[in-house]
């Protein structure tokens, strides 16, 4: 009995042993088959899925092209900075304590946690852009899961307010939104690159796999602006606007031969490095966006058109007696009865009566057509945002005698400082029009608008305006002959022209014997006893031109005993 029982137990143990052994063998075979399936048949799929969970692609920001002046002085540069980002979804899922991060972001832990909870469904938010490098390093050393740091670029403007209306500025993502930053955005922007890294499940960097695509930096942009002249213009314009309590002001200087803009400033200005204090009124580039009636500054072009017509010559005499002229129900007046004037005297005394009589022979439509050839009332096409095309009251055969008369002395049309600079460039360049530009370039072949002799005769006549008997005596520049024309324009209000609101203008050419620069000065609503263009705008021209010609190494050609200068004080 005992033997039979022992045999049964041995048989049972043997069966259990083989069962366990067989089961183990089956499990081993199944495991081997599964491993073979994973390693041989599903390798590609698994590698792709693994890569999705560990390998991350990221953009490599491209360096935005520099903006420099004509002498290679920097006007806009990009500097590397750090930005802090977070993965709210991961932080909430893993219950990451980020309270130590709050002080470095200058917020309370409760504010930081509230922000993370509000963005709980997102995997990426910025906590702070363009951070102080020392603070960014301190945050990096915290090694918090779900918190990351990336390199970006921040735009910096070394000239600040001085070149703000020319250069403009970018947004926080370095996309141009004003000035040449916007106009040449595609040129300045680079092409971002691509990189790959391996990260663990907490978002920490495990391995840098290198660069897939190298970032291509943006192209450099060289402007026609001369920063030395820009500083001079900015300083003098700002001082004058403050001195006269004016609402605003603009100054533009153009190279006569090339059409390059050497200086362009406005008041009020703004600091593009301090976005917190930007105001719309300060950002507006008045030189290209604001229009005004140019007043007497267009009289030289009326004279030029009359000379070109052949109806008058530079020795002709025009009778302005008795100092006023009735046209329909309106009366056109001079400051006083100048009697008979030669053509130089017409400009010296700025006679409305004389140029009105010239316009009657020319016809308003012909005069306006000539103005348009000069660039008045037409977009210059500089490329800056917001450029205004100007306005004109009537066109074609609709011109009346009164409208022809008012057009001849600068009323009934509206232009920008940019357009007025273009017109005077033609006059100063012997009648040849060069397209204006803000980009450094070699002179292009211009288009002739008026005969050289006519242009030269008018420039010579305009020298008398700056002389002792002219309206712009304070535009005198020691050592250089200059030519120019003043303008004092009543501004238009809700009920027509207003008696106490003026625009003071001066358009000047220097040196008059070999023109190099044209300068336009506009002062909006000077508040005080002085408001005439010869009192307010002309002195700015004088100071800016004096320093600019010397900086440009233009040798003085006039050496008088200063008797004229004494009479100009």
JORA-V588284 format. One record per backbone hydrogen bond with DSSP energy under -0.5 kcal/mol. NH is the residue of the N-H (numbers start at 1). CO is the residue of the C=O. E is the energy in kcal/mol with one decimal. If there is no record, write none. Layout:
nh->NH co->CO e->E
nh->NH co->CO e->E
//
This chain:
nh->5 co->1 e->-2.1
nh->6 co->2 e->-2.2
nh->7 co->3 e->-2.3
nh->8 co->4 e->-1.9
nh->9 co->5 e->-2.1
nh->10 co->6 e->-2.5
nh->11 co->7 e->-2.4
nh->12 co->8 e->-2.3
nh->13 co->9 e->-2.6
nh->14 co->10 e->-2.3
nh->15 co->11 e->-2.1
nh->16 co->12 e->-2.4
nh->17 co->13 e->-2.4
nh->18 co->14 e->-2.5
nh->19 co->15 e->-2.4
nh->20 co->16 e->-2.7
nh->21 co->17 e->-2.7
nh->22 co->18 e->-2.9
nh->23 co->19 e->-2.9
nh->24 co->20 e->-2.7
nh->25 co->21 e->-2.4
nh->26 co->22 e->-2.9
nh->27 co->23 e->-2.6
nh->28 co->24 e->-2.5
nh->29 co->25 e->-2.7
nh->30 co->26 e->-2.9
nh->31 co->27 e->-2.8
nh->32 co->28 e->-2.8
nh->33 co->29 e->-2.9
nh->34 co->30 e->-2.6
nh->35 co->31 e->-2.9
nh->36 co->32 e->-2.7
nh->37 co->33 e->-2.4
nh->38 co->34 e->-2.7
nh->39 co->35 e->-3.1
nh->40 co->36 e->-2.5
nh->41 co->36 e->-0.7
nh->41 co->37 e->-1.0
nh->42 co->37 e->-1.9
nh->46 co->42 e->-2.5
nh->47 co->43 e->-2.6
nh->48 co->44 e->-2.2
nh->49 co->45 e->-2.4
nh->50 co->46 e->-2.7
nh->51 co->47 e->-2.4
nh->52 co->48 e->-2.1
nh->53 co->49 e->-1.1
nh->54 co->50 e->-1.0
nh->54 co->51 e->-0.6
nh->55 co->51 e->-2.6
nh->56 co->197 e->-3.3
nh->58 co->195 e->-2.4
nh->60 co->193 e->-2.4
nh->61 co->59 e->-0.6
nh->65 co->188 e->-2.8
nh->67 co->76 e->-2.1
nh->68 co->221 e->-2.6
nh->69 co->73 e->-2.4
nh->70 co->225 e->-2.7
nh->72 co->69 e->-2.1
nh->75 co->67 e->-3.6
nh->76 co->67 e->-1.8
nh->77 co->156 e->-2.6
nh->79 co->154 e->-2.7
nh->81 co->152 e->-2.7
nh->82 co->131 e->-0.8
nh->83 co->150 e->-2.5
nh->84 co->128 e->-2.9
nh->85 co->148 e->-2.7
nh->86 co->125 e->-2.7
nh->87 co->146 e->-2.4
nh->88 co->86 e->-0.6
nh->89 co->122 e->-2.1
nh->91 co->87 e->-2.3
nh->92 co->88 e->-2.5
nh->93 co->89 e->-1.9
nh->94 co->90 e->-2.6
nh->96 co->91 e->-2.2
nh->98 co->96 e->-0.8
nh->101 co->98 e->-1.6
nh->102 co->98 e->-0.7
nh->102 co->99 e->-0.6
nh->103 co->99 e->-0.6
nh->104 co->101 e->-0.7
nh->105 co->101 e->-0.8
nh->105 co->102 e->-1.3
nh->106 co->103 e->-1.0
nh->107 co->102 e->-1.9
nh->112 co->108 e->-2.2
nh->113 co->109 e->-2.8
nh->114 co->110 e->-2.2
nh->115 co->111 e->-2.0
nh->116 co->112 e->-2.1
nh->117 co->113 e->-2.5
nh->118 co->114 e->-2.2
nh->119 co->115 e->-1.1
nh->120 co->117 e->-1.6
nh->122 co->119 e->-2.1
nh->125 co->86 e->-1.8
nh->127 co->84 e->-3.2
nh->128 co->84 e->-1.7
nh->131 co->82 e->-3.8
nh->136 co->132 e->-2.5
nh->137 co->133 e->-2.1
nh->138 co->134 e->-1.9
nh->139 co->135 e->-2.3
nh->140 co->136 e->-2.1
nh->141 co->137 e->-1.8
nh->142 co->138 e->-0.6
nh->142 co->139 e->-0.9
nh->143 co->139 e->-0.6
nh->143 co->140 e->-1.1
nh->146 co->202 e->-1.3
nh->147 co->144 e->-1.6
nh->148 co->85 e->-2.5
nh->150 co->83 e->-2.3
nh->152 co->81 e->-2.8
nh->154 co->79 e->-2.8
nh->156 co->77 e->-3.4
nh->158 co->156 e->-0.6
nh->160 co->157 e->-1.3
nh->162 co->159 e->-1.8
nh->163 co->160 e->-0.8
nh->164 co->161 e->-1.2
nh->166 co->163 e->-0.6
nh->167 co->163 e->-2.7
nh->168 co->164 e->-2.2
nh->171 co->175 e->-2.1
nh->174 co->171 e->-2.0
nh->177 co->169 e->-2.4
nh->178 co->169 e->-1.2
nh->180 co->166 e->-2.2
nh->181 co->167 e->-1.9
nh->181 co->178 e->-0.7
nh->182 co->178 e->-0.9
nh->182 co->179 e->-1.0
nh->183 co->179 e->-2.4
nh->184 co->180 e->-2.5
nh->185 co->182 e->-1.5
nh->188 co->184 e->-2.2
nh->189 co->185 e->-2.5
nh->191 co->216 e->-2.1
nh->192 co->190 e->-0.6
nh->193 co->60 e->-2.8
nh->194 co->213 e->-1.9
nh->195 co->58 e->-2.5
nh->196 co->210 e->-2.4
nh->197 co->56 e->-2.3
nh->198 co->207 e->-3.5
nh->199 co->54 e->-3.3
nh->200 co->204 e->-2.2
nh->203 co->200 e->-2.0
nh->206 co->198 e->-3.7
nh->207 co->198 e->-1.7
nh->209 co->196 e->-1.8
nh->209 co->207 e->-0.7
nh->210 co->196 e->-0.7
nh->212 co->194 e->-2.4
nh->213 co->194 e->-2.1
nh->216 co->191 e->-2.8
nh->217 co->215 e->-0.6
nh->218 co->63 e->-3.4
nh->219 co->187 e->-2.0
nh->221 co->66 e->-2.8
nh->223 co->68 e->-3.1
nh->223 co->221 e->-0.6
nh->224 co->438 e->-2.5
nh->225 co->438 e->-0.5
nh->226 co->262 e->-2.5
nh->227 co->225 e->-0.7
nh->229 co->226 e->-0.5
nh->230 co->226 e->-2.6
nh->231 co->227 e->-2.3
nh->232 co->228 e->-1.6
nh->233 co->229 e->-2.7
nh->234 co->230 e->-2.7
nh->235 co->231 e->-2.5
nh->236 co->232 e->-2.3
nh->237 co->233 e->-2.4
nh->238 co->234 e->-2.4
nh->239 co->235 e->-2.2
nh->240 co->236 e->-2.1
nh->241 co->237 e->-2.6
nh->242 co->238 e->-2.1
nh->243 co->239 e->-2.5
nh->244 co->240 e->-2.5
nh->245 co->242 e->-0.8
nh->246 co->241 e->-2.1
nh->247 co->524 e->-2.2
nh->248 co->524 e->-1.2
nh->249 co->267 e->-2.3
nh->250 co->522 e->-2.6
nh->251 co->265 e->-2.3
nh->252 co->520 e->-2.1
nh->253 co->263 e->-2.7
nh->254 co->518 e->-2.8
nh->255 co->260 e->-3.4
nh->256 co->254 e->-0.5
nh->256 co->516 e->-2.5
nh->259 co->255 e->-2.2
nh->261 co->437 e->-2.5
nh->262 co->253 e->-2.2
nh->262 co->260 e->-0.7
nh->263 co->253 e->-1.5
nh->265 co->251 e->-2.5
nh->267 co->249 e->-2.7
nh->272 co->270 e->-0.7
nh->274 co->271 e->-1.9
nh->277 co->274 e->-1.0
nh->278 co->275 e->-1.4
nh->282 co->279 e->-0.7
nh->283 co->279 e->-2.0
nh->284 co->280 e->-1.6
nh->286 co->284 e->-1.4
nh->288 co->285 e->-1.8
nh->289 co->285 e->-1.8
nh->290 co->286 e->-1.3
nh->292 co->415 e->-2.1
nh->294 co->292 e->-0.5
nh->295 co->410 e->-2.1
nh->297 co->294 e->-1.6
nh->298 co->295 e->-1.7
nh->299 co->296 e->-1.5
nh->301 co->298 e->-1.1
nh->302 co->298 e->-1.5
nh->303 co->299 e->-2.4
nh->304 co->300 e->-2.1
nh->305 co->301 e->-2.5
nh->306 co->302 e->-2.1
nh->307 co->303 e->-2.5
nh->308 co->304 e->-2.3
nh->309 co->305 e->-1.7
nh->310 co->306 e->-0.8
nh->310 co->307 e->-0.6
nh->311 co->306 e->-0.6
nh->312 co->306 e->-1.0
nh->316 co->313 e->-2.1
nh->318 co->341 e->-3.1
nh->320 co->318 e->-0.6
nh->320 co->339 e->-3.0
nh->323 co->320 e->-2.8
nh->325 co->332 e->-2.6
nh->327 co->325 e->-0.5
nh->327 co->330 e->-2.9
nh->330 co->327 e->-2.1
nh->332 co->325 e->-3.3
nh->334 co->323 e->-2.6
nh->338 co->336 e->-0.9
nh->341 co->318 e->-2.8
nh->343 co->314 e->-0.6
nh->343 co->316 e->-0.7
nh->346 co->342 e->-1.8
nh->347 co->343 e->-1.3
nh->348 co->344 e->-2.6
nh->349 co->345 e->-2.8
nh->350 co->346 e->-0.5
nh->351 co->346 e->-2.1
nh->352 co->350 e->-0.6
nh->355 co->351 e->-1.6
nh->356 co->352 e->-1.9
nh->357 co->353 e->-1.9
nh->358 co->354 e->-1.7
nh->359 co->355 e->-2.1
nh->360 co->356 e->-1.5
nh->361 co->357 e->-1.0
nh->362 co->358 e->-1.8
nh->363 co->359 e->-3.4
nh->367 co->363 e->-2.2
nh->368 co->364 e->-2.7
nh->369 co->365 e->-1.9
nh->370 co->366 e->-1.8
nh->371 co->367 e->-2.3
nh->372 co->368 e->-2.3
nh->373 co->369 e->-1.7
nh->374 co->370 e->-1.6
nh->375 co->371 e->-0.9
nh->375 co->372 e->-0.6
nh->376 co->371 e->-2.4
nh->378 co->375 e->-1.0
nh->387 co->384 e->-1.0
nh->388 co->288 e->-2.9
nh->391 co->414 e->-1.9
nh->393 co->412 e->-2.2
nh->398 co->395 e->-1.6
nh->399 co->396 e->-0.8
nh->404 co->400 e->-2.5
nh->405 co->401 e->-2.2
nh->406 co->402 e->-2.8
nh->407 co->403 e->-2.0
nh->408 co->404 e->-1.4
nh->409 co->405 e->-0.9
nh->409 co->406 e->-0.6
nh->410 co->407 e->-1.5
nh->411 co->406 e->-3.0
nh->414 co->391 e->-2.9
nh->415 co->292 e->-2.7
nh->418 co->287 e->-1.7
nh->420 co->416 e->-2.1
nh->421 co->417 e->-2.3
nh->422 co->418 e->-1.8
nh->423 co->419 e->-2.1
nh->424 co->420 e->-2.2
nh->425 co->421 e->-1.8
nh->426 co->422 e->-1.5
nh->427 co->423 e->-1.6
nh->428 co->424 e->-2.6
nh->429 co->425 e->-1.6
nh->430 co->427 e->-0.9
nh->431 co->426 e->-2.4
nh->432 co->429 e->-1.0
nh->433 co->431 e->-0.5
nh->433 co->447 e->-3.6
nh->434 co->432 e->-0.6
nh->437 co->259 e->-1.9
nh->440 co->222 e->-2.1
nh->446 co->444 e->-0.6
nh->447 co->433 e->-2.1
nh->449 co->431 e->-3.8
nh->450 co->431 e->-1.4
nh->455 co->451 e->-2.2
nh->456 co->452 e->-2.8
nh->457 co->453 e->-2.5
nh->458 co->454 e->-2.4
nh->459 co->455 e->-2.2
nh->460 co->456 e->-2.3
nh->461 co->457 e->-2.2
nh->462 co->458 e->-2.1
nh->463 co->459 e->-0.7
nh->463 co->460 e->-0.8
nh->464 co->461 e->-1.5
nh->465 co->462 e->-0.7
nh->466 co->462 e->-0.7
nh->466 co->463 e->-0.7
nh->467 co->464 e->-0.6
nh->470 co->467 e->-1.6
nh->471 co->348 e->-0.6
nh->472 co->465 e->-2.6
nh->473 co->470 e->-0.5
nh->475 co->472 e->-2.1
nh->476 co->473 e->-1.3
nh->477 co->480 e->-0.5
nh->480 co->477 e->-1.7
nh->483 co->509 e->-2.4
nh->484 co->462 e->-1.2
nh->485 co->507 e->-2.3
nh->487 co->505 e->-1.9
nh->489 co->503 e->-2.6
nh->491 co->501 e->-2.5
nh->493 co->496 e->-3.3
nh->496 co->493 e->-1.3
nh->498 co->491 e->-2.6
nh->501 co->498 e->-0.6
nh->503 co->489 e->-2.1
nh->504 co->523 e->-2.6
nh->505 co->487 e->-3.4
nh->505 co->503 e->-0.5
nh->506 co->521 e->-1.9
nh->507 co->485 e->-2.3
nh->508 co->519 e->-2.8
nh->509 co->483 e->-3.6
nh->510 co->517 e->-2.3
nh->511 co->481 e->-0.7
nh->512 co->481 e->-3.6
nh->514 co->511 e->-0.7
nh->516 co->510 e->-2.5
nh->517 co->510 e->-2.8
nh->518 co->254 e->-2.1
nh->519 co->508 e->-2.3
nh->520 co->252 e->-2.7
nh->521 co->506 e->-2.8
nh->522 co->250 e->-2.7
nh->523 co->504 e->-2.7
nh->524 co->248 e->-2.5
nh->524 co->522 e->-0.5
nh->525 co->502 e->-2.3
nh->525 co->523 e->-0.6
nh->527 co->244 e->-3.2
nh->528 co->526 e->-0.8
nh->531 co->529 e->-0.6
nh->535 co->532 e->-1.1
nh->536 co->532 e->-2.5
nh->537 co->533 e->-0.9
nh->538 co->533 e->-2.5
nh->540 co->536 e->-0.5
nh->541 co->537 e->-1.7
nh->542 co->538 e->-2.2
nh->543 co->539 e->-2.2
nh->544 co->540 e->-2.7
nh->545 co->541 e->-2.7
nh->546 co->542 e->-2.2
nh->547 co->543 e->-1.9
nh->548 co->544 e->-2.4
nh->549 co->545 e->-2.6
nh->550 co->546 e->-1.2
nh->551 co->547 e->-2.2
nh->552 co->548 e->-2.0
nh->553 co->550 e->-1.4
nh->554 co->549 e->-2.9
nh->555 co->553 e->-0.7
nh->557 co->479 e->-2.2
nh->558 co->479 e->-1.8
nh->559 co->557 e->-0.5
nh->566 co->562 e->-2.1
nh->567 co->563 e->-1.3
nh->567 co->564 e->-0.6
nh->568 co->564 e->-0.8
nh->568 co->565 e->-0.9
nh->569 co->565 e->-0.5
nh->569 co->566 e->-0.6
//
